[in-house]
Each structure stands twice: as structure tokens, then as C-alpha cells.
Amino acid sequence: MLTEASLLSRLEKWPADPYNTLQAIHRMTFQRFIVLEPADTGLDHVVMGRRWTTRKVMRRILEHEFEHLGHIQEIVAALRSEPPARVP
């Protein structure tokens, strides 16, 4: 959750409420991407000396979700005592 909040914060100011849940983060991420205007996709931000584009933020969020999917598959396989299925 903190990674996604951090990545999303590169697009807009993050709320001060410390009690967001992962579901709320997903909802806010989805809502933010839905309202992007074509000009927003060309935004460039420099955060702590690193360049962040809308595309890079979206890609990082998807990669992070993909990692979670792999972890969930490993846990389910371990609970079933099966070898984990590898995500293609």
C-alpha cells in the first residue's frame, strides 16, 4: 500500500489522512487515471532528483500489482503443498 501511495503521490498531492486502506488506494489510483486529460500524460515531475512521468508511474503500479499476484500464488501453492505456478 505504501509503495502505491508513494507512486501515486508523484502525480498529485497525497491526502494527509494516514488511515487509507489498500482498497482506498486502488480506488483513488483508478479514479486518478480515469480523469487524466491528454495533456496530463505528458507531465514530468522531478522527485528527489528522479524524473517521473505519468507512464512511468502507471507502469510501476502495474509491476507492483504483478509482484503481489506472484506472492499470492506462492502462498496459495504453499497452503496446498503444491509447487507455485509461475506467472508468465
C-alpha positions as CSV (number, residue, x, y, z in Angstrom):
1,M,0.0,0.0,0.0
2,L,2.8,2.4,0.9
3,T,4.5,1.8,-2.4
4,E,1.3,2.6,-4.4
5,A,0.7,5.7,-2.3
6,S,4.2,6.9,-2.9
7,L,4.0,6.2,-6.6
8,L,0.6,7.9,-6.9
9,S,1.9,10.9,-4.9
10,R,4.2,11.7,-7.8
11,L,1.0,12.7,-9.8
12,E,-0.7,14.8,-7.2
13,K,-0.6,15.9,-3.6
14,W,-1.3,13.0,-1.3
15,P,-4.1,13.3,1.4
16,A,-2.9,13.8,5.0
17,D,-5.2,11.0,6.3
18,P,-2.9,8.2,7.5
19,Y,-5.8,5.6,7.7
20,N,-6.2,4.8,4.0
21,T,-6.6,1.1,3.2
22,L,-5.2,-0.7,0.2
23,Q,-8.7,-0.8,-1.3
24,A,-9.0,3.0,-1.0
25,I,-5.6,3.4,-2.6
26,H,-6.7,1.2,-5.5
27,R,-9.9,3.2,-5.9
28,M,-8.0,6.5,-5.8
29,T,-5.5,5.3,-8.3
30,F,-8.2,4.2,-10.7
31,Q,-10.1,7.4,-10.3
32,R,-7.0,9.5,-10.9
33,F,-6.1,7.7,-14.1
34,I,-9.7,7.9,-15.4
35,V,-9.7,11.7,-15.2
36,L,-6.4,12.2,-16.9
37,E,-6.6,14.6,-19.8
38,P,-4.3,14.0,-22.8
39,A,-2.1,16.9,-21.6
40,D,-1.7,15.1,-18.2
41,T,0.0,12.2,-19.9
42,G,2.9,14.4,-20.8
43,L,3.6,15.6,-17.3
44,D,7.1,15.4,-16.0
45,H,7.9,15.7,-12.3
46,V,11.2,15.6,-10.6
47,V,11.0,14.0,-7.1
48,M,14.2,13.7,-5.1
49,G,16.3,14.2,-8.3
50,R,14.4,11.5,-10.2
51,R,12.2,12.1,-13.3
52,W,8.7,10.7,-13.0
53,T,6.3,10.6,-15.9
54,T,2.6,9.5,-15.9
55,R,3.6,6.5,-18.0
56,K,6.4,5.5,-15.5
57,V,4.0,5.8,-12.5
58,M,1.4,3.7,-14.2
59,R,4.0,1.1,-15.2
60,R,5.4,0.9,-11.7
61,I,2.0,0.4,-10.2
62,L,1.2,-2.4,-12.6
63,E,4.5,-4.0,-11.9
64,H,3.9,-3.8,-8.2
65,E,0.5,-5.4,-8.5
66,F,2.1,-8.1,-10.6
67,E,4.5,-8.8,-7.8
68,H,1.6,-9.1,-5.4
69,L,-0.1,-11.6,-7.7
70,G,3.1,-13.7,-7.6
71,H,3.2,-13.6,-3.8
72,I,-0.4,-14.6,-3.5
73,Q,0.1,-17.6,-5.9
74,E,3.1,-18.7,-3.9
75,I,1.2,-18.5,-0.6
76,V,-1.8,-20.4,-2.1
77,A,0.5,-23.1,-3.5
78,A,2.3,-23.5,-0.2
79,L,-1.0,-23.9,1.6
80,R,-1.9,-26.6,-0.9
81,S,1.5,-28.1,-0.7
82,E,2.0,-27.7,-4.4
83,P,4.8,-26.1,-6.4
84,P,4.0,-22.5,-7.1
85,A,2.7,-21.6,-10.6
86,R,4.9,-19.1,-12.3
87,V,3.3,-16.0,-13.7
88,P,4.1,-15.9,-17.4
